[in-house]
Amino acid sequence: MDSSTTATISSLKTTISPSPNPNRAKKIPIFPYRKTKLPSFSNFKSVKCIHSPPPNPKPSNSSPFTCTAVTFSPSQTTELVPSKLHHLITEFQSLSQPIDRVKRLLHCATFLSPLPESSRVDSNRVMGCTAQVTTEDLTALNVGLPVGARSRVNTWHNVLVSMQKRARILVAERDGKKDFDPFPSLVISSDGIQAKGSYAEAQARYLFPDESKVQELVKELKEKNIGVVAHFYMDPEVQGVLTAAQKHWPHIHISDSLVMADSAVKMAEAGCKFITVLGVDFMSENVRAILDQAGFGEVGVYRMSNERIGCSLAEAASTPAYMNYLGVASGSPPSLHVIYINTSLETKAYAHELVPTITCTSSNVVQTILQAFAQIPDLNVWYGPDSYMGANISKLFQQMTMMSDEEIAEIHPAHNGDSIRSLLPRLHYYQDGTCIVHHLFGHEVVEKINEMYCDAFLTAHLEVPGEMFSLAMEAKRRGMGVVGSTQNILDFIKQRVQEALDRDVNDHLRFVLGTESGMVTSIVAAVRHLLLSTKSSEKAKVSSDSITTSTASTSGLNSVKVGDIILPVIPGAASGEGCSIHGGCASCPYMKMNSLNSLLKVCHHLPDEKNKVAAYEAERFKMQTLNGKSIADVGCEPILHMRHFQATKELPDKLVYQALSPNSNGRSIS
């Protein structure tokens, strides 16, 4: 059989036109009962039921287990399923040895009809199954046997989850319920990309960017030595053109907010005279400040709008309420303020003068906090401004108290169960700050995933609400999910796709993306690269569904070949997205203020000798803090503390001294 890999990344939505469900199967291919059609439970005729072996079995060459055929009449079908489940639970609980449970399970399987060849298709494979099981593999099944514990118990769990999903579909069909609303999705292969649903189809035109626009941009960048740093969440049209332009100009980088500033410094070192920043204002502020710190004050930094490009999180941290929160922290020494990178330089500066402050990202926040508690005795940690992330971190630490000391040490070697329990009362987080995009991933989204995407790989940003966080953490525990930063999500998807390709078997992968829909661009590009660079890529397919909430349907299915350019399609509206669960995609309206036209306009007018784009230039803070220091200098210090931590895995001595000597904070310390 030819090997192939298929994956799916779907978009969450709420109201669309009914359409055929591609996941519906006429038969349940997993453990099908003989002569049994599950769509109607009244069709049960005869069910094989395994009973415990007799107390004094006679020697025999046959199986040590006995079977009894039990016939149920149609009137008994209401009680049939619960009764059978109770019997099976009792049956297996009566066996104390794991190996006996394996033997019993295999014995039960002998009474099932073989899986028809027609059902041996990619869509019936169980996601999370780590390998094709053969007789030789039985020693690795996770039933208390010594090998392959985690992966095999995950396989059993994922099989059960898949069965539950299919049963729900069949029950809904039996009861005449409306088809569930599928999410817009992309199917990615080495041959091209298919857009499922009008929401995804609307973006297909960006698969092939306007070549004249690409060449226009490249010409400006080359002639004027302009570098471009862009965030993952950019508009698909912009990302399409930038991706194509990367083939002709190396100083274009798409990443998360932290790496944007690092990339800008490298571009300046390579001779770029201007840096254009596609992101929100705090990102351009950080790029400006970091370039100044690195000695590149002459390099111009430009935003993509003459209006303010805000951020709900950054705004939450600039309120009097947040300063009051830090006021309480300053009165509870020793204290350390761990502030999310997604805040303004001004906020970082004012905060650092109130409480010793270090910035963090969603990928290093847990390690930063654990190291702080380990390095500074009796420390109080005050995290902000993202309330969901703070609550999720607290919940994560609470879960760690139920882990063994060895497991905790794998997360941070300086901690154990006692230390984790002792730090919980000293961990505080701000409770009035959210990202307007990740706020969407609440109860309604979780219900939809549980209903129809429970067997998919689930990814979630650490900024999502608690329900989504818990769901993704549960998936993570069984090898089916990841919770973290945008880069963590991208790495997880790449790893799972590569593992599938390495196994060289028929596979079907589906990913649910729990972050801003613009992230799909980088995911698709990475997946396409893996498919095109792998031996089996000629037969490989990957489909991907990103969580969004915009209108979509599956009435059309377009296939487009990529050609020489690796360009993904983003399920996202071209304009006018909202962030309503009932109206728009999980898309940041601030990020979408960065348009291709603005980028071309800024590049065209550089160098800005006539002040045509003066309003686009990133702000260089000339104001001073309450202690008379430069906002830029003080605001950069928490970022530099974080960079020290990333390099050494320890807090810098200066920050530790500031935390232990609060009166010194905000003053000159060499």
ROMIRO-39668 format. One line per 8 residues: number of its first residue (from 1); their letters; for each residue x, y, z of C-alpha. Coordinates in nm, 4 decimals. Layout:
N
NUM = a = X/Y/Z | ...
This chain:
670
1 = mdssttat = 0.0000/0.0000/0.0000 | 0.1297/0.3440/-0.0860 | 0.2155/0.5458/0.2210 | 0.0814/0.8944/0.2712 | 0.0349/1.1462/0.5457 | -0.2765/1.3565/0.5886 | -0.3334/1.6270/0.8483 | -0.6123/1.8745/0.9139
9 = isslktti = -0.6189/2.2257/1.0733 | -0.9831/2.3499/1.1105 | -1.1392/2.6864/1.1879 | -1.3904/2.7167/1.4683 | -1.7126/2.8876/1.3755 | -2.0708/2.9013/1.4836 | -2.3239/2.9601/1.2074 | -2.2869/2.8322/0.8535
17 = spspnpnr = -2.4965/2.6688/0.5847 | -2.5553/2.2961/0.6434 | -2.3345/2.0744/0.4342 | -2.2423/1.7061/0.4141 | -2.0180/1.5959/0.6970 | -1.6971/1.4511/0.5501 | -1.6208/1.2702/0.8750 | -1.9421/1.0660/0.8822
25 = akkipifp = -1.9012/0.6944/0.8267 | -2.1820/0.4498/0.7479 | -2.0156/0.1961/0.9754 | -1.7972/0.2337/1.2771 | -1.4622/0.0911/1.1669 | -1.3220/0.0560/1.5180 | -1.4174/-0.2699/1.6881 | -1.7345/-0.3326/1.4749
33 = yrktklps = -1.9720/-0.5875/1.6240 | -2.0847/-0.8720/1.4035 | -2.4087/-0.8033/1.2193 | -2.4530/-0.4822/1.4124 | -2.5419/-0.1435/1.2679 | -2.4877/0.1262/1.5264 | -2.6978/0.4003/1.3635 | -3.0040/0.2248/1.5018
41 = fsnfksvk = -2.9582/0.0510/1.8337 | -3.2692/-0.1554/1.7720 | -3.0772/-0.3538/1.5109 | -2.8742/-0.5450/1.7678 | -2.9357/-0.9157/1.7174 | -2.6643/-1.1011/1.9018 | -2.3839/-0.9724/2.1151 | -2.0892/-1.1794/2.2258
49 = cihspppn = -2.0220/-1.1255/2.5942 | -1.7072/-1.2433/2.7693 | -1.7435/-1.3874/3.1168 | -1.4845/-1.4712/3.3782 | -1.3200/-1.8135/3.3500 | -1.4754/-2.0898/3.5596 | -1.3288/-2.1343/3.9087 | -1.1844/-2.4787/3.8286
57 = pkpsnssp = -1.1114/-2.4835/3.4591 | -1.0338/-2.8147/3.2977 | -0.7057/-2.8501/3.1127 | -0.7503/-2.7611/2.7523 | -0.5491/-2.6486/2.4531 | -0.8107/-2.3883/2.3785 | -0.8373/-2.0394/2.5203 | -0.8678/-2.0253/2.9028
65 = ftctavtf = -1.1604/-1.7839/2.8655 | -1.5197/-1.8792/2.8051 | -1.7863/-1.6948/2.6101 | -2.1610/-1.6758/2.6291 | -2.3842/-1.5601/2.3482 | -2.6506/-1.3315/2.4893 | -2.9513/-1.2393/2.2775 | -3.1295/-0.9112/2.3333
73 = spsqttel = -3.4705/-0.8261/2.2021 | -3.5378/-0.4818/2.0494 | -3.7239/-0.3765/2.3630 | -3.4079/-0.4246/2.5648 | -3.1885/-0.1955/2.3588 | -3.2391/0.1073/2.5848 | -3.0680/-0.0739/2.8687 | -2.8278/-0.2649/2.6445
81 = vpsklhhl = -2.5364/-0.0259/2.6155 | -2.5092/0.0803/2.9847 | -2.5503/-0.2829/3.0891 | -2.2754/-0.3995/2.8563 | -2.0399/-0.1245/2.9628 | -2.0961/-0.2069/3.3291 | -2.0316/-0.5727/3.2568 | -1.7086/-0.5002/3.0700
89 = itefqsls = -1.5840/-0.2724/3.3470 | -1.6549/-0.5386/3.6081 | -1.4980/-0.8016/3.3868 | -1.1682/-0.6205/3.3439 | -1.1514/-0.4914/3.7019 | -1.1658/-0.8500/3.8208 | -0.8290/-0.9139/3.6559 | -0.5491/-0.7886/3.8781
97 = qpidrvkr = -0.2594/-0.8543/3.6403 | -0.2081/-0.6225/3.3408 | -0.1022/-0.9125/3.1192 | -0.4309/-1.0878/3.1931 | -0.6226/-0.7794/3.0854 | -0.4305/-0.7748/2.7589 | -0.5100/-1.1413/2.6981 | -0.8749/-1.0812/2.7757
105 = llhcatfl = -0.8882/-0.7860/2.5392 | -0.7322/-0.9877/2.2591 | -0.9715/-1.2723/2.3292 | -1.2654/-1.0334/2.2990 | -1.1288/-0.9211/1.9677 | -1.1524/-1.2730/1.8263 | -1.5309/-1.2421/1.8274 | -1.5318/-0.9371/1.6045
113 = splpessr = -1.5629/-0.9463/1.2310 | -1.2426/-0.8516/1.0475 | -1.2233/-0.4883/0.9456 | -1.3267/-0.4765/0.5779 | -1.0648/-0.3617/0.3319 | -1.3031/-0.0874/0.2251 | -1.2792/0.0590/0.5775 | -0.9007/0.0556/0.5853
121 = vdsnrvmg = -0.8763/0.4150/0.4708 | -0.6854/0.7158/0.6020 | -0.9968/0.8814/0.7430 | -1.0507/0.5847/0.9765 | -0.7043/0.5910/1.1287 | -0.6862/0.7028/1.4906 | -0.4852/1.0198/1.5452 | -0.2352/0.9802/1.8245
129 = ctaqvtte = -0.1698/0.6160/1.7366 | 0.2097/0.6045/1.7340 | 0.2596/0.3015/1.5119 | 0.0985/0.0201/1.3180 | 0.0354/-0.2510/1.5795 | 0.1581/-0.6000/1.5000 | 0.1949/-0.9158/1.7056 | 0.5511/-0.8159/1.7883
137 = dltalnvg = 0.4271/-0.4830/1.9228 | 0.2201/-0.6394/2.1993 | 0.5080/-0.6319/2.4453 | 0.4987/-0.2542/2.4188 | 0.1287/-0.2094/2.4991 | 0.0798/0.0102/2.8024 | -0.0960/-0.2205/3.0401 | 0.1720/-0.2330/3.3024
145 = lpvgarsr = 0.4300/-0.3910/3.0749 | 0.7754/-0.2339/3.0849 | 0.8119/-0.0884/2.7347 | 0.6511/0.2091/2.5606 | 0.4240/0.2997/2.8476 | 0.3172/0.6502/2.7631 | 0.2683/0.6131/2.3885 | 0.0617/0.2965/2.4208
153 = vntwhnvl = -0.1753/0.4185/2.6887 | -0.2216/0.7264/2.4719 | -0.3171/0.4999/2.1828 | -0.5851/0.3241/2.3896 | -0.7206/0.6597/2.5071 | -0.7256/0.8059/2.1583 | -0.9052/0.5010/2.0196 | -1.1737/0.5509/2.2839
161 = vsmqkrar = -1.2031/0.9212/2.2037 | -1.2448/0.8415/1.8333 | -1.5136/0.5851/1.9113 | -1.7004/0.8354/2.1267 | -1.6921/1.0960/1.8518 | -1.8251/0.8544/1.5893 | -2.0941/0.7341/1.8263 | -2.2099/1.0937/1.8810
169 = ilvaerdg = -2.2323/1.1457/1.5052 | -2.4390/0.8309/1.4599 | -2.6693/0.9089/1.7509 | -2.7272/1.2580/1.6110 | -2.8053/1.1055/1.2722 | -3.0460/0.8573/1.4272 | -3.2244/1.1352/1.6143 | -3.2479/1.3506/1.3028
177 = kkdfdpfp = -3.0358/1.6308/1.4452 | -2.8807/1.8926/1.2201 | -2.5276/1.8351/1.0967 | -2.2646/2.0126/1.3025 | -2.1107/2.3195/1.1496 | -1.7659/2.2264/1.0174 | -1.4868/2.4783/1.0417 | -1.3120/2.6366/0.7446
185 = slvissdg = -1.0031/2.4348/0.6649 | -0.7026/2.3983/0.4412 | -0.5783/2.0734/0.2920 | -0.2074/2.0968/0.2237 | -0.0126/1.8585/0.0050 | 0.3061/1.8545/-0.1959 | 0.0901/1.9171/-0.5021 | -0.0971/2.2190/-0.3724
193 = iqakgsya = -0.3553/2.3435/-0.1267 | -0.7305/2.2909/-0.1134 | -0.9529/2.5417/0.0607 | -1.2636/2.3985/0.2257 | -1.5350/2.6519/0.2926 | -1.5983/2.9976/0.1566 | -1.4053/3.1542/0.4436 | -1.0881/2.9708/0.3397
201 = eaqarylf = -1.1652/3.0050/-0.0311 | -1.1817/3.3827/0.0084 | -0.8106/3.3787/0.0877 | -0.7052/3.1518/-0.1995 | -0.6263/3.4461/-0.4216 | -0.3335/3.5284/-0.1915 | -0.1760/3.1938/-0.2707 | -0.0254/3.3562/-0.5771
209 = pdeskvqe = 0.0555/3.7168/-0.4821 | 0.0511/3.9858/-0.7428 | 0.3961/3.9488/-0.8984 | 0.4107/4.3181/-0.9810 | 0.3588/4.3969/-0.6109 | 0.6320/4.1510/-0.5141 | 0.8772/4.3039/-0.7578 | 0.7802/4.6572/-0.6558
217 = lvkelkek = 0.8488/4.5766/-0.2918 | 1.1744/4.3942/-0.3601 | 1.3009/4.6824/-0.5731 | 1.2366/4.9330/-0.2923 | 1.3927/4.7099/-0.0258 | 1.7085/4.6445/-0.2261 | 1.7651/4.9999/-0.3481 | 1.7143/5.1580/-0.0058
225 = nigvvahf = 1.8520/4.8828/0.2213 | 1.5235/4.8352/0.4074 | 1.4660/4.5461/0.6455 | 1.1208/4.4102/0.7293 | 1.0220/4.2473/1.0591 | 0.6637/4.1203/1.0802 | 0.4585/3.9369/1.3401 | 0.3018/3.5952/1.2801
233 = ymdpevqg = -0.0468/3.7507/1.2906 | -0.0149/3.9672/0.9810 | -0.2806/3.9981/0.7126 | -0.2587/3.7072/0.4612 | -0.2039/3.9396/0.1669 | 0.0962/4.0962/0.3385 | 0.2384/3.7588/0.4415 | 0.1900/3.6226/0.0907
241 = vltaaqkh = 0.3902/3.9037/-0.0665 | 0.6572/3.8952/0.2049 | 0.7002/3.5190/0.1684 | 0.7502/3.5540/-0.2057 | 0.9846/3.8511/-0.1580 | 1.2047/3.6490/0.0792 | 1.3367/3.4616/-0.2230 | 1.4865/3.7857/-0.3525
249 = wphihisd = 1.5767/3.9789/-0.0351 | 1.7143/3.8134/0.2822 | 1.6256/4.0897/0.5272 | 1.2601/3.9906/0.5728 | 1.1663/3.8070/0.8904 | 0.8297/3.6843/1.0249 | 0.8270/3.5777/1.3908 | 0.6885/3.6423/1.7382
257 = slvmadsa = 0.7330/3.9796/1.9080 | 1.0527/3.8951/2.0956 | 1.2495/3.7760/1.7924 | 1.1385/4.0768/1.5874 | 1.3753/4.3066/1.7780 | 1.6613/4.0574/1.7561 | 1.6121/4.0284/1.3811 | 1.6112/4.4066/1.3457
265 = vkmaeagc = 1.9515/4.4268/1.5149 | 2.0920/4.1629/1.2773 | 1.9549/4.3561/0.9806 | 2.1174/4.6739/1.1064 | 2.4458/4.4877/1.1487 | 2.4123/4.3690/0.7873 | 2.3805/4.7272/0.6634 | 2.0071/4.7985/0.6576
273 = kfitvlgv = 1.9435/5.1713/0.6997 | 1.5722/5.1416/0.7753 | 1.3555/4.8832/0.9556 | 0.9853/4.8600/0.8809 | 0.7846/4.6970/1.1586 | 0.4580/4.5170/1.0841 | 0.2945/4.4746/1.4209 | 0.1347/4.6764/1.6993
281 = dfmsenvr = 0.2932/4.9844/1.8524 | 0.4693/4.8214/2.1469 | 0.6575/4.6045/1.8966 | 0.7906/4.9022/1.7022 | 0.8745/5.0722/2.0341 | 1.0756/4.7683/2.1425 | 1.2562/4.7518/1.8069 | 1.3440/5.1219/1.8328
289 = aildqagf = 1.4720/5.0893/2.1904 | 1.6710/4.7705/2.1326 | 1.8368/4.9192/1.8233 | 1.9330/5.2239/2.0298 | 2.0722/4.9993/2.3036 | 2.2753/4.8112/2.0404 | 2.4249/5.1333/1.9055 | 2.2112/5.1682/1.5917
297 = gevgvyrm = 2.0370/5.4927/1.6751 | 2.0845/5.6170/1.3172 | 1.8741/5.3323/1.1736 | 1.5207/5.4519/1.1071 | 1.2256/5.2492/1.2409 | 0.8816/5.2852/1.0813 | 0.5332/5.1635/1.1693 | 0.2632/5.0853/0.9133
305 = snerigcs = 0.0015/5.3416/1.0114 | -0.0199/5.7118/1.0891 | -0.2734/5.6193/1.3563 | -0.2177/5.4418/1.6831 | -0.1941/5.0616/1.6496 | -0.3095/4.9428/1.9900 | -0.3249/4.6170/2.1828 | -0.5815/4.5264/2.4471
313 = laeaastp = -0.3194/4.3682/2.6731 | -0.0810/4.6602/2.6475 | -0.3673/4.8971/2.7244 | -0.4694/4.6937/3.0310 | -0.1213/4.7420/3.1762 | -0.1232/5.1182/3.1233 | -0.4258/5.1842/3.3448 | -0.4284/5.3263/3.6993
321 = aymnylgv = -0.5697/4.9908/3.8147 | -0.2542/4.8145/3.7057 | -0.0340/5.0676/3.8800 | -0.2436/5.0167/4.1946 | -0.1837/4.6430/4.1622 | 0.1913/4.7107/4.1534 | 0.1538/4.9495/4.4468 | 0.0342/4.6567/4.6576
329 = asgsppsl = 0.3310/4.4549/4.5310 | 0.5768/4.7254/4.6324 | 0.4453/4.7014/4.9882 | 0.5071/4.3253/5.0090 | 0.8839/4.2743/4.9882 | 1.0646/4.0831/4.8619 | 0.8656/4.1123/4.5397 | 0.9363/4.0609/4.1709
337 = hviyints = 0.7130/4.1817/3.8891 | 0.7052/3.9441/3.5889 | 0.5540/4.1421/3.3024 | 0.4453/4.0010/2.9699 | 0.6508/4.1224/2.6726 | 0.3277/4.2408/2.5081 | 0.3284/4.5730/2.6908 | 0.4576/4.9195/2.6105
345 = letkayah = 0.8059/5.0410/2.6936 | 0.6509/5.3169/2.9016 | 0.4612/5.0647/3.1142 | 0.7764/4.8596/3.1677 | 0.9626/5.1706/3.2800 | 0.7013/5.2915/3.5281 | 0.6517/4.9375/3.6599 | 1.0232/4.8815/3.7101
353 = elvptitc = 1.0481/5.1888/3.9288 | 0.7679/5.0583/4.1492 | 0.8705/4.6917/4.1680 | 1.1810/4.5152/4.0307 | 1.0639/4.3890/3.6921 | 1.1616/4.1257/3.4375 | 0.9796/4.0671/3.1096 | 0.8688/3.7239/2.9916
361 = tssnvvqt = 0.7186/3.5550/2.6886 | 0.4565/3.2824/2.6755 | 0.7346/3.0309/2.6097 | 0.9575/3.1225/2.9074 | 0.7139/3.2551/3.1699 | 0.6871/2.9271/3.3646 | 1.0640/2.8824/3.3841 | 1.1122/3.2500/3.4730
369 = ilqafaqi = 0.8735/3.2268/3.7680 | 1.0108/2.8942/3.8921 | 1.3679/3.0231/3.8748 | 1.2721/3.3404/4.0613 | 1.1167/3.1399/4.3449 | 1.4211/2.9123/4.3549 | 1.6737/3.1966/4.3522 | 1.5144/3.4453/4.5944
377 = pdlnvwyg = 1.3945/3.3145/4.9357 | 1.0387/3.3989/5.0451 | 0.9767/3.5855/4.7203 | 0.6376/3.7193/4.6114 | 0.5874/3.7052/4.2339 | 0.3404/3.9440/4.0709 | 0.2526/3.8484/3.7144 | 0.0623/4.0662/3.4673
385 = pdsymgan = -0.1216/4.1881/3.2769 | -0.2774/3.8792/3.1078 | -0.5374/3.7414/3.3486 | -0.5948/3.4187/3.1597 | -0.2249/3.3411/3.1418 | -0.1868/3.4177/3.5109 | -0.4739/3.1867/3.6024 | -0.3371/2.9150/3.3746
393 = isklfqqm = 0.0082/2.9376/3.5313 | -0.1453/2.9110/3.8778 | -0.3483/2.6093/3.7693 | -0.0406/2.4500/3.6170 | 0.1506/2.4849/3.9439 | -0.1444/2.3376/4.1330 | -0.1338/2.0371/3.9006 | 0.2389/2.0039/3.9649
401 = tmmsdeei = 0.1686/1.9431/4.3348 | 0.0204/1.6098/4.2306 | 0.3341/1.5082/4.0424 | 0.6264/1.3124/4.1841 | 0.9442/1.4939/4.2854 | 1.1202/1.3309/3.9915 | 0.8621/1.4620/3.7455 | 0.8813/1.8118/3.8960
409 = aeihpahn = 1.2607/1.8055/3.8727 | 1.2318/1.7425/3.5008 | 1.0464/2.0744/3.4723 | 1.2826/2.2623/3.7057 | 1.5662/2.0881/3.8922 | 1.5507/2.3195/4.1950 | 1.1913/2.2313/4.2807 | 0.9963/1.9452/4.4376
417 = gdsirsll = 0.6447/1.8941/4.5653 | 0.7058/2.0851/4.8868 | 0.8562/2.3881/4.7150 | 0.5723/2.4058/4.4624 | 0.3121/2.3925/4.7397 | 0.4944/2.6623/4.9344 | 0.5106/2.9066/4.6422 | 0.1406/2.8931/4.5512
425 = prlhyyqd = 0.0290/3.1489/4.8169 | 0.3075/3.3834/4.7009 | 0.2116/3.3785/4.3326 | -0.0162/3.6686/4.2357 | -0.1594/3.7662/3.9001 | -0.3508/4.0655/3.7676 | -0.7182/3.9870/3.7124 | -0.8365/4.2518/3.4689
433 = gtcivhhl = -0.6381/4.2123/3.1474 | -0.7121/3.9995/2.8405 | -0.6248/3.9657/2.4748 | -0.9417/4.0360/2.2766 | -0.8545/3.7543/2.0341 | -0.7718/3.4768/2.2799 | -1.0714/3.5788/2.4897 | -1.2826/3.4183/2.2148
441 = fghevvek = -1.1679/3.0681/2.3019 | -1.4180/3.0228/2.5783 | -1.7078/2.7938/2.6632 | -1.8721/2.7856/2.3204 | -1.5469/2.7007/2.1457 | -1.4625/2.4301/2.3990 | -1.8042/2.2701/2.3539 | -1.7542/2.2625/1.9779
449 = inemycda = -1.4140/2.1000/2.0087 | -1.5442/1.8425/2.2553 | -1.8327/1.7663/2.0238 | -1.6602/1.7183/1.6913 | -1.2844/1.7767/1.7192 | -1.2064/1.5731/2.0295 | -0.9854/1.3347/1.8313 | -0.7730/1.6091/1.6733
457 = fltahlev = -0.4382/1.7418/1.7829 | -0.5225/2.0464/1.9941 | -0.2981/2.3504/2.0212 | -0.3612/2.6489/2.2467 | -0.1802/2.9690/2.3281 | -0.1104/3.0263/2.6965 | -0.3341/3.3362/2.6769 | -0.6572/3.1388/2.6219
465 = pgemfsla = -0.9301/3.1167/2.8894 | -0.9198/2.8421/3.1506 | -1.1639/2.6037/2.9817 | -0.9614/2.5962/2.6627 | -0.6397/2.5702/2.8633 | -0.7697/2.2684/3.0570 | -0.8868/2.1005/2.7383 | -0.5500/2.1498/2.5705
473 = meakrrgm = -0.3628/2.0322/2.8807 | -0.5720/1.7145/2.8852 | -0.4845/1.6597/2.5197 | -0.1190/1.7269/2.5999 | -0.1182/1.4586/2.8698 | -0.2188/1.1974/2.6124 | 0.0264/1.3187/2.3513 | -0.2361/1.5035/2.1474
481 = gvvgstqn = -0.1784/1.8666/2.2349 | 0.0475/2.1557/2.3222 | 0.0035/2.4707/2.5307 | 0.2501/2.7549/2.4897 | 0.3683/3.0306/2.2596 | 0.3142/3.0688/1.8880 | 0.6591/2.9186/1.8336 | 0.5752/2.6249/2.0627
489 = ildfikqr = 0.2610/2.5623/1.8575 | 0.4514/2.5774/1.5295 | 0.7214/2.3403/1.6583 | 0.4612/2.0907/1.7846 | 0.2838/2.0736/1.4492 | 0.6113/2.0366/1.2609 | 0.7182/1.7579/1.4954 | 0.3949/1.5616/1.4551
497 = vqealdrd = 0.4016/1.5941/1.0770 | 0.7662/1.4852/1.0635 | 0.6927/1.1852/1.2857 | 0.4124/1.0807/1.0520 | 0.6404/1.1120/0.7505 | 0.9146/0.9139/0.9254 | 0.6738/0.6277/0.9989 | 0.6067/0.6076/0.6242
505 = vndhlrfv = 0.2525/0.4763/0.6714 | -0.0912/0.5988/0.5698 | -0.1810/0.8642/0.8216 | -0.4340/1.1401/0.8728 | -0.3507/1.4293/1.1009 | -0.5844/1.7039/1.2113 | -0.4779/2.0105/1.4063 | -0.7012/2.2597/1.5833
513 = lgtesgmv = -0.5274/2.5940/1.6193 | -0.6109/2.7846/1.9364 | -0.4619/3.1237/1.8583 | -0.4923/3.4114/1.6102 | -0.5817/3.2867/1.2621 | -0.2878/3.4632/1.0991 | -0.0635/3.1973/1.2530 | -0.1825/2.9554/0.9862
521 = tsivaavr = 0.0453/3.1200/0.7302 | 0.3646/3.0123/0.9017 | 0.2216/2.6707/0.9861 | 0.1307/2.5946/0.6271 | 0.4672/2.7162/0.4999 | 0.6478/2.4924/0.7505 | 0.4328/2.1895/0.6664 | 0.4811/2.2429/0.2937
529 = hlllstks = 0.8555/2.2585/0.3457 | 0.8504/1.9240/0.5292 | 0.6390/1.7606/0.2597 | 0.8546/1.8861/-0.0231 | 1.1811/1.7867/0.1460 | 1.0771/1.4364/0.2492 | 1.1241/1.1279/0.0365 | 0.7603/1.0319/0.0666
537 = sekakvss = 0.6416/1.3843/-0.0023 | 0.5120/1.2947/-0.3472 | 0.2385/1.0978/-0.1744 | 0.2063/1.3051/0.1405 | -0.0913/1.5213/0.2256 | -0.1516/1.7419/0.5252 | -0.4719/1.9257/0.5954 | -0.5029/2.1873/0.8639
545 = dsittsta = -0.7919/2.3516/1.0445 | -0.7361/2.6760/1.2328 | -0.9717/2.7943/1.5012 | -1.1706/3.0916/1.3795 | -1.5273/3.2047/1.4163 | -1.6097/3.3468/1.0779 | -1.8782/3.2473/0.8317 | -1.7832/2.9497/0.6164
553 = stsglnsv = -1.9271/2.6600/0.4228 | -1.8003/2.3470/0.2552 | -2.0062/2.3888/-0.0582 | -1.6991/2.4320/-0.2735 | -1.3594/2.2687/-0.2882 | -1.0815/2.4325/-0.4839 | -0.7384/2.2881/-0.5472 | -0.4530/2.5187/-0.6337
561 = kvgdiilp = -0.0972/2.4184/-0.7176 | 0.1744/2.6144/-0.5455 | 0.4446/2.6018/-0.8120 | 0.7880/2.7363/-0.7189 | 0.6736/2.9558/-0.4332 | 0.5871/2.8069/-0.0947 | 0.2834/3.0160/-0.0092 | 0.0059/2.9140/0.2268
569 = vipgaasg = -0.3580/3.0107/0.2342 | -0.4959/3.1705/0.5481 | -0.8560/3.1166/0.6506 | -0.9333/3.4792/0.7276 | -1.1519/3.7467/0.5802 | -0.9782/3.9931/0.3507 | -1.1219/4.2848/0.5422 | -1.3758/4.3680/0.8071
577 = egcsihgg = -1.3104/4.0775/1.0397 | -1.4596/4.1164/1.3755 | -1.3642/3.9368/1.6911 | -1.7165/3.8232/1.7748 | -1.7743/3.4540/1.8280 | -2.0809/3.4965/1.6045 | -1.9419/3.7209/1.3352 | -1.5693/3.7226/1.2756
585 = cascpymk = -1.2632/3.5096/1.2861 | -1.0156/3.4837/1.5705 | -0.8293/3.7713/1.4156 | -0.6686/4.0766/1.5718 | -0.8105/4.3969/1.4209 | -0.5039/4.5903/1.5366 | -0.2640/4.3601/1.3529 | -0.4691/4.3965/1.0363
593 = mnslnsll = -0.3964/4.7706/1.0339 | -0.0629/4.6698/0.8796 | -0.1545/4.6676/0.5102 | 0.0507/4.6001/0.2011 | -0.0334/4.9470/0.0700 | 0.1064/5.1045/0.3860 | 0.4273/4.9054/0.3572 | 0.4748/5.0111/-0.0042
601 = kvchhlpd = 0.3933/5.3723/0.0807 | 0.6499/5.3899/0.3606 | 0.9184/5.2228/0.1486 | 0.8467/5.4532/-0.1448 | 0.9003/5.7689/0.0642 | 1.2219/5.6552/0.2361 | 1.4464/5.8308/0.3044 | 1.1786/6.0697/0.4272
609 = eknkvaay = 1.3398/6.3981/0.3270 | 1.0026/6.5716/0.2835 | 0.8432/6.4299/0.5999 | 0.5786/6.2466/0.3990 | 0.5730/5.9539/0.6446 | 0.6869/6.1304/0.9625 | 0.3713/6.0114/1.1401 | 0.4747/5.6531/1.0641
617 = eaerfkmq = 0.8086/5.6752/1.2437 | 0.8366/5.4728/1.5646 | 0.8404/5.6842/1.8760 | 1.1672/5.7406/2.0554 | 1.0785/5.8210/2.4151 | 1.2228/6.1526/2.5288 | 1.0186/6.1713/2.8470 | 1.1522/6.0791/3.1866
625 = tlngksia = 1.0237/5.8600/3.4671 | 0.9220/5.9972/3.8064 | 1.2792/5.9401/3.9188 | 1.4139/6.1542/3.6351 | 1.5447/5.8732/3.4169 | 1.4915/5.8079/3.0483 | 1.1816/5.5977/2.9836 | 1.3687/5.4181/2.7061
633 = dvgcepil = 1.6597/5.3260/2.9320 | 1.4499/5.2108/3.2271 | 1.1958/5.0350/3.0030 | 1.4701/4.8348/2.8315 | 1.6153/4.7079/3.1588 | 1.3427/4.4414/3.2221 | 1.3978/4.3182/2.8652 | 1.7733/4.2932/2.9232
641 = hmrhfqat = 1.7063/4.1024/3.2469 | 1.5037/3.8522/3.0464 | 1.7783/3.8165/2.7873 | 2.0249/3.7433/3.0666 | 1.7914/3.4758/3.2018 | 1.7521/3.3196/2.8586 | 2.1289/3.3008/2.8182 | 2.2232/3.1792/3.1687
649 = kelpdklv = 1.9015/3.0261/3.3100 | 1.9477/3.2483/3.6160 | 1.8179/3.5899/3.7145 | 2.0881/3.8576/3.6907 | 2.2534/3.9600/4.0189 | 2.1358/4.3179/3.9676 | 1.7699/4.2124/3.9577 | 1.8083/3.9851/4.2609
657 = yqalspns = 1.9662/4.2743/4.4528 | 1.6800/4.5035/4.3522 | 1.4230/4.2499/4.4732 | 1.5968/4.2006/4.8067 | 1.6608/4.5747/4.8483 | 1.3402/4.7403/4.7245 | 1.4543/5.0904/4.8160 | 1.7314/5.0583/4.5601
665 = ngrsis = 1.4977/4.9968/4.2691 | 1.4787/5.2703/4.0100 | 1.8125/5.4122/4.1161 | 2.1548/5.3764/3.9653 | 2.2991/5.0355/4.0418 | 2.6076/4.9218/3.8609
